[in-house]
Amino acid sequence: MVGKSLVSIDDYSKEDYLKILELSAKYEKNPKQNILQGYVIATLFFEPSTRTRLSFESAVNQLGGRIIGFSDSGTTSASKGETLSDAIRIVSNYSDLIVMRHPVEGSARWASEMATVPIINAGDGANQHPTQTLLDMYSIKKTQGTLEGLEIFMVGDLKYGRTVHSLLMAMSKFKTTFHFISPDELKMPDEYKQHLDALGLKYHEHKDFTDIIAEADILYMTRVQKERFSDPIEYERVKNVYILKNEMLENTKKNLKVLHPLPRVNEITVDVDENKKAYYFTQARNGVYARQAIITSILGLNK
Ligand code: CP
């Protein structure tokens, strides 16, 4: 991990995941330390974000580091036509590590080839969101006591949802049984199902989850990614297909936790928020600790 970019969740091994989760627990106990004093972290967000950017920035601030960057690329020389490659070369001169979100799939890999400092992918189009996955895994481990052999239900936009793509790749190392619940238009792409086939892992595709929710350990709800649709009529057709309501959680497993990378639009009604099985707000808080673990591991600061 030391000195290396984190572009895809596959850049890390199972042992790396476990190391990050162990460190996340340490940072959760003691999030305010001076480990990053003297370090400058750049956060370059070419796409909107609340949780990812602010939890990265909070993670760095709490560890005594400094942040430079932008949340609106319209205020940068990208608006004058500067290429991503040039921008990354320049920001490499100003920082020890770059956190980047960009709408184009593959942009983070490209940036990691141009940069002279490590790049952390904070989401590249519909492709990957590896730091979200590590905080999701931390949330799963904390609530289930294990990562092995769980029944994970992924609901909603499985085509454009980068969080489910990364999570599937990581959890496929832990004998997970997957359930994919989506409309035909938003099915899990074949490449991910082929990956599970190659590993001999079970997955099931469903049109609805009301009758099968009782089997779930983790219900991972997702937003339909409006910004990825080229046809607004298609978005209108699928945007309200799955809505989790509080009464649907009756007769579910005791250990069930509802996760959501957030933001939500209307796929979870607000009455679910008070249910003990709703975990998405704590999940977002876990992002600070997981990102502290990731940053300090890449910078080689954990002894
Ligand atoms: N989960 C997540 O990526 O949220 P933001 O888009 O607010 O960063």
Boltz pocket constraint, residues with backbone or C-beta under 6 A from the ligand:
constraints:
  - pocket:
      binder: B
      contacts: [[A, 48], [A, 49], [A, 50], [A, 51], [A, 52], [A, 53], [A, 122], [A, 123], [A, 132], [A, 261], [A, 262], [A, 263]]
      max_distance: 6.0
